[in-house]
Amino acid sequence: MAVQTDEGSILLVKKLGGLLLVVLGFIVMAAGISTDSTGFVVLGTLVLVAGAILLALKIIRRNEAGPTR
């Protein structure tokens, strides 16, 4: 899918940013769990939730546009 508009590029950034934050959140959480660090677990959870919110916003925005046919 080619991104042609500024709005489309914003959605792409939200998608990639959301995925990156989810992966980073899992990594930080895993590091916190393995080292018994509550701070890392909380930080990883917050980063993971932020990524999930970005992905949810992207999906909601896409569904508001309706079918493009």
MDAnalysis code that builds the backbone (N, CA, C; Angstrom):
import MDAnalysis as mda
import numpy as np

u = mda.Universe.empty(207, n_residues=69, atom_resindex=np.repeat(np.arange(69), 3), trajectory=True)
u.add_TopologyAttr("name", ["N", "CA", "C"] * 69)
u.add_TopologyAttr("resid", np.arange(1, 70))
u.add_TopologyAttr("resname", ["MET", "ALA", "VAL", "GLN", "THR", "ASP", "GLU", "GLY", "SER", "ILE", "LEU", "LEU", "VAL", "LYS", "LYS", "LEU", "GLY", "GLY", "LEU", "LEU", "LEU", "VAL", "VAL", "LEU", "GLY", "PHE", "ILE", "VAL", "MET", "ALA", "ALA", "GLY", "ILE", "SER", "THR", "ASP", "SER", "THR", "GLY", "PHE", "VAL", "VAL", "LEU", "GLY", "THR", "LEU", "VAL", "LEU", "VAL", "ALA", "GLY", "ALA", "ILE", "LEU", "LEU", "ALA", "LEU", "LYS", "ILE", "ILE", "ARG", "ARG", "ASN", "GLU", "ALA", "GLY", "PRO", "THR", "ARG"])
u.atoms.positions = np.array([
    [0.840, -1.171, 0.000],
    [0.000, 0.000, 0.000],
    [0.885, 1.235, 0.000],
    [0.727, 2.052, -0.986],
    [1.518, 3.273, -1.084],
    [0.845, 4.394, -0.307],
    [1.649, 5.154, 0.379],
    [1.131, 6.291, 1.137],
    [1.234, 7.515, 0.242],
    [0.084, 8.159, -0.032],
    [0.085, 9.268, -0.971],
    [-0.235, 10.605, -0.330],
    [-0.879, 10.618, 0.819],
    [-1.283, 11.875, 1.435],
    [-0.564, 12.060, 2.760],
    [-0.625, 13.288, 3.267],
    [-0.036, 13.555, 4.572],
    [-0.759, 12.771, 5.656],
    [-2.081, 12.650, 5.533],
    [-2.849, 11.890, 6.516],
    [-2.424, 10.428, 6.511],
    [-2.166, 9.890, 5.329],
    [-1.714, 8.512, 5.220],
    [-0.355, 8.309, 5.853],
    [0.534, 9.284, 5.710],
    [1.855, 9.151, 6.317],
    [1.769, 9.227, 7.833],
    [0.821, 10.006, 8.344],
    [0.626, 10.065, 9.792],
    [0.148, 8.715, 10.301],
    [-0.774, 8.082, 9.562],
    [-1.254, 6.766, 9.965],
    [-0.127, 5.742, 9.921],
    [0.752, 5.855, 8.932],
    [1.883, 4.940, 8.836],
    [2.824, 5.126, 10.017],
    [3.069, 6.367, 10.409],
    [3.935, 6.645, 11.557],
    [3.310, 6.088, 12.828],
    [1.999, 6.243, 12.990],
    [1.322, 5.690, 14.164],
    [1.431, 4.175, 14.189],
    [1.295, 3.552, 13.035],
    [1.370, 2.095, 12.967],
    [2.771, 1.606, 13.324],
    [3.776, 2.176, 12.673],
    [5.146, 1.750, 12.944],
    [5.583, 2.117, 14.360],
    [5.198, 3.316, 14.804],
    [5.527, 3.728, 16.164],
    [4.854, 2.843, 17.195],
    [3.609, 2.497, 16.946],
    [2.884, 1.615, 17.859],
    [3.527, 0.244, 17.943],
    [3.884, -0.315, 16.792],
    [4.530, -1.627, 16.790],
    [5.883, -1.578, 17.491],
    [6.637, -0.515, 17.238],
    [7.938, -0.366, 17.886],
    [7.789, -0.250, 19.403],
    [6.807, 0.532, 19.847],
    [6.592, 0.686, 21.286],
    [6.135, -0.613, 21.934],
    [5.308, -1.392, 21.243],
    [4.864, -2.676, 21.790],
    [6.057, -3.611, 21.957],
    [6.899, -3.704, 20.936],
    [8.077, -4.576, 21.017],
    [9.026, -4.091, 22.107],
    [9.279, -2.790, 22.149],
    [10.162, -2.230, 23.174],
    [9.593, -2.460, 24.576],
    [8.280, -2.318, 24.710],
    [7.634, -2.558, 25.999],
    [7.823, -3.988, 26.469],
    [7.651, -4.949, 25.549],
    [7.866, -6.346, 25.910],
    [9.311, -6.597, 26.327],
    [10.258, -5.992, 25.626],
    [11.672, -6.194, 25.954],
    [11.992, -5.625, 27.334],
    [11.512, -4.415, 27.611],
    [11.776, -3.788, 28.914],
    [11.092, -4.580, 30.027],
    [9.867, -5.046, 29.773],
    [9.177, -5.860, 30.781],
    [9.934, -7.151, 31.056],
    [10.416, -7.804, 30.002],
    [11.160, -9.050, 30.174],
    [12.445, -8.811, 30.961],
    [13.119, -7.707, 30.672],
    [14.334, -7.379, 31.419],
    [14.003, -7.113, 32.883],
    [12.902, -6.427, 33.133],
    [12.497, -6.145, 34.508],
    [12.114, -7.395, 35.266],
    [11.438, -8.313, 34.589],
    [11.037, -9.557, 35.249],
    [12.258, -10.409, 35.556],
    [13.205, -10.481, 34.619],
    [14.381, -11.325, 34.840],
    [15.311, -10.762, 35.913],
    [15.297, -9.441, 36.116],
    [16.154, -8.843, 37.142],
    [15.386, -8.468, 38.404],
    [14.105, -8.843, 38.475],
    [13.244, -8.514, 39.621],
    [13.210, -7.014, 39.898],
    [13.131, -6.227, 38.840],
    [13.074, -4.777, 38.969],
    [11.654, -4.299, 38.680],
    [10.982, -3.851, 39.728],
    [9.606, -3.383, 39.576],
    [9.542, -2.161, 38.669],
    [10.526, -1.295, 38.750],
    [10.539, -0.096, 37.920],
    [10.559, -0.417, 36.438],
    [11.386, -1.388, 36.043],
    [11.441, -1.781, 34.636],
    [10.140, -2.425, 34.181],
    [9.535, -3.216, 35.057],
    [8.268, -3.856, 34.701],
    [7.193, -2.798, 34.485],
    [7.138, -1.805, 35.373],
    [6.148, -0.735, 35.238],
    [6.431, 0.089, 33.984],
    [7.687, 0.433, 33.755],
    [8.056, 1.205, 32.565],
    [7.717, 0.435, 31.289],
    [8.035, -0.844, 31.268],
    [7.711, -1.668, 30.109],
    [6.218, -1.750, 29.862],
    [5.450, -1.848, 30.943],
    [3.994, -1.887, 30.814],
    [3.466, -0.580, 30.243],
    [3.993, 0.546, 30.726],
    [3.550, 1.846, 30.218],
    [3.883, 2.016, 28.738],
    [5.068, 1.591, 28.344],
    [5.472, 1.693, 26.940],
    [4.599, 0.784, 26.075],
    [4.316, -0.409, 26.579],
    [3.462, -1.343, 25.852],
    [2.057, -0.780, 25.669],
    [1.507, -0.185, 26.714],
    [0.170, 0.410, 26.637],
    [0.165, 1.589, 25.660],
    [1.221, 2.398, 25.677],
    [1.301, 3.521, 24.737],
    [1.306, 3.019, 23.293],
    [2.035, 1.950, 23.035],
    [2.044, 1.373, 21.694],
    [0.691, 0.823, 21.295],
    [0.016, 0.176, 22.233],
    [-1.316, -0.359, 21.945],
    [-2.306, 0.766, 21.657],
    [-2.172, 1.881, 22.371],
    [-3.062, 3.027, 22.132],
    [-2.829, 3.598, 20.735],
    [-1.571, 3.731, 20.336],
    [-1.290, 4.231, 18.984],
    [-1.876, 3.313, 17.914],
    [-1.743, 2.004, 18.117],
    [-2.315, 1.070, 17.149],
    [-3.835, 1.155, 17.129],
    [-4.446, 1.281, 18.300],
    [-5.906, 1.393, 18.368],
    [-6.383, 2.668, 17.685],
    [-5.671, 3.773, 17.890],
    [-6.045, 5.025, 17.230],
    [-5.947, 4.902, 15.714],
    [-4.937, 4.193, 15.257],
    [-4.775, 3.989, 13.820],
    [-5.938, 3.188, 13.266],
    [-6.345, 2.137, 13.959],
    [-7.450, 1.296, 13.499],
    [-8.762, 2.067, 13.528],
    [-8.986, 2.824, 14.590],
    [-10.215, 3.621, 14.697],
    [-10.274, 4.639, 13.570],
    [-9.174, 5.298, 13.307],
    [-9.134, 6.311, 12.248],
    [-9.404, 5.683, 10.885],
    [-8.832, 4.512, 10.651],
    [-9.044, 3.826, 9.376],
    [-10.511, 3.428, 9.208],
    [-11.145, 2.965, 10.279],
    [-12.536, 2.535, 10.193],
    [-13.499, 3.705, 10.049],
    [-13.137, 4.883, 10.535],
    [-13.993, 6.060, 10.379],
    [-14.074, 6.499, 8.921],
    [-13.037, 6.247, 8.161],
    [-13.003, 6.670, 6.765],
    [-13.998, 5.887, 5.919],
    [-14.343, 4.692, 6.338],
    [-15.288, 3.879, 5.587],
    [-14.621, 3.201, 4.409],
    [-15.401, 2.462, 3.643],
    [-14.820, 1.769, 2.486],
    [-14.392, 2.759, 1.403],
    [-13.311, 2.437, 0.726],
    [-12.760, 3.331, -0.297],
    [-13.194, 2.931, -1.694],
    [-14.096, 2.015, -1.834],
    [-14.521, 1.547, -3.158],
    [-15.449, 2.487, -3.807],
])
